[in-house]
Amino acid sequence: MGFIRNQKEKAEERAKARERRKREKERQKRRYYKHGQVKLKHSKRGMISSGLAFTSAFLMMLIFSVSYISRGEVNIFVGLTGLMVLVMAIIGLERGIKGFKEREKNYASCKSGIVCNAVLLLIFIATYIRGFF
C-alpha cells in the first residue's frame, strides 16, 4: 500500500508541476501582447527593400556630388554606378511589393521601401531623360 500511495503522490506532484509550467508559459506569452495583440515582426523583404532604398539614395547622392565637383566631367565608372543604382531601386521596389505576401508581419518597412525606391526611380528616370535633351 505504501508503494502505491507513494506513486500516486509522485503522479500528483508531476501534474502540479506540469500545471505550473503551463501557467508560466501562458504568463510569458502575455508579456508580448499589448492590449491583446501580438507584437509583429517586420517583413524580411520589406527590410531588404528599405536597405536597398537607403543604399541607392546614398550612392545617388555620391554620384551627384562627384559629378557636381568635377563639373560633369566624370568617367564611365560613375555612369555604371548610376545604372547599378537604378537596378537596385527596381529590385527594391519589387522586394517591397513581394513583402506584402508575408503573413502576420508589420508592413511599415514594405511601405517605406516602396515609396523611397519609387521616388529614387523617378529621380533617376528624370535624370536620364534630361541627359538626352
C-alpha positions in Angstrom: 0.0 0.0 0.0 2.8 2.4 0.8 4.3 1.9 -2.6 1.0 2.7 -4.4 0.4 5.8 -2.2 3.9 7.0 -3.0 3.3 6.5 -6.7 0.1 8.5 -6.5 1.8 11.3 -4.7 4.6 11.4 -7.3 2.0 11.5 -10.1 0.1 14.3 -8.4 3.3 16.3 -8.0 4.2 15.8 -11.6 0.7 17.0 -12.6 1.0 20.1 -10.4 4.5 20.8 -11.9 3.0 20.5 -15.4 0.2 22.9 -14.5 2.8 25.4 -13.1 4.9 25.2 -16.2 1.8 25.7 -18.3 0.7 28.8 -16.3 4.3 30.2 -16.5 4.3 29.7 -20.3 1.0 31.5 -20.6 2.3 34.3 -18.4 5.4 34.7 -20.6 3.3 34.6 -23.7 1.2 37.5 -22.4 4.3 39.7 -21.9 4.5 40.1 -25.7 0.9 41.2 -26.0 -0.2 44.8 -25.7 -3.9 45.1 -25.3 -4.5 41.6 -26.5 -2.5 42.0 -29.8 0.7 40.2 -30.8 3.8 42.3 -31.4 4.5 41.8 -35.1 8.0 41.4 -36.6 8.9 43.4 -39.7 8.7 41.7 -43.1 12.1 40.4 -44.2 11.6 41.5 -47.8 10.4 44.9 -46.6 13.7 45.3 -44.6 15.7 44.4 -47.7 13.6 46.9 -49.7 14.3 49.6 -47.2 18.0 48.7 -47.1 18.2 48.9 -50.9 16.5 52.3 -50.8 19.0 53.6 -48.3 21.9 52.3 -50.3 20.5 53.6 -53.5 19.9 57.1 -52.0 23.5 57.2 -50.6 25.0 56.2 -53.9 22.8 58.6 -55.8 24.0 61.5 -53.5 27.6 60.3 -54.0 27.2 60.2 -57.8 25.6 63.7 -57.9 28.3 65.1 -55.7 31.1 63.7 -57.7 29.5 64.9 -60.9 29.0 68.4 -59.4 32.5 68.7 -58.1 34.0 67.6 -61.4 31.6 69.9 -63.4 30.1 67.0 -65.3 33.5 65.6 -66.5 33.2 62.1 -65.0 34.4 58.7 -66.2 32.4 55.6 -67.2 32.6 54.3 -63.6 30.2 56.9 -62.3 27.8 56.2 -65.2 27.9 52.4 -64.5 27.3 53.1 -60.8 24.2 55.1 -61.8 22.9 52.2 -63.8 23.6 49.9 -60.9 21.7 52.2 -58.5 18.8 52.2 -61.0 18.7 48.4 -61.0 18.9 48.4 -57.2 15.9 50.7 -57.0 13.9 48.5 -59.3 14.8 45.4 -57.2 14.0 47.2 -54.0 10.6 48.2 -55.4 9.9 44.6 -56.4 11.0 43.2 -53.0 8.8 45.7 -51.2 5.8 44.6 -53.2 6.5 41.0 -52.6 7.0 41.7 -48.9 3.2 42.2 -48.6 2.7 38.5 -49.2 4.4 37.6 -45.9 1.7 36.8 -43.4 1.3 38.3 -39.9 4.1 40.8 -40.3 4.5 44.6 -39.8 4.4 46.1 -43.3 5.8 49.5 -42.4 9.2 48.6 -43.8 7.5 47.4 -47.1 5.6 50.7 -47.4 8.6 52.9 -46.7 10.8 50.8 -49.1 8.3 51.0 -51.9 7.9 54.8 -51.5 11.6 55.5 -51.3 12.5 53.2 -54.2 9.7 54.7 -56.3 10.9 58.2 -55.7 14.5 57.2 -56.4 13.4 55.5 -59.6 11.6 58.6 -60.7 14.6 60.8 -60.0 16.9 58.6 -62.0 14.5 58.3 -64.9 14.1 62.1 -64.9 17.9 62.5 -64.8 18.4 60.1 -67.7 15.6 61.7 -69.8 17.1 65.2 -69.0 20.5 63.8 -70.2 19.1 63.0 -73.7 17.9 66.6 -74.3 
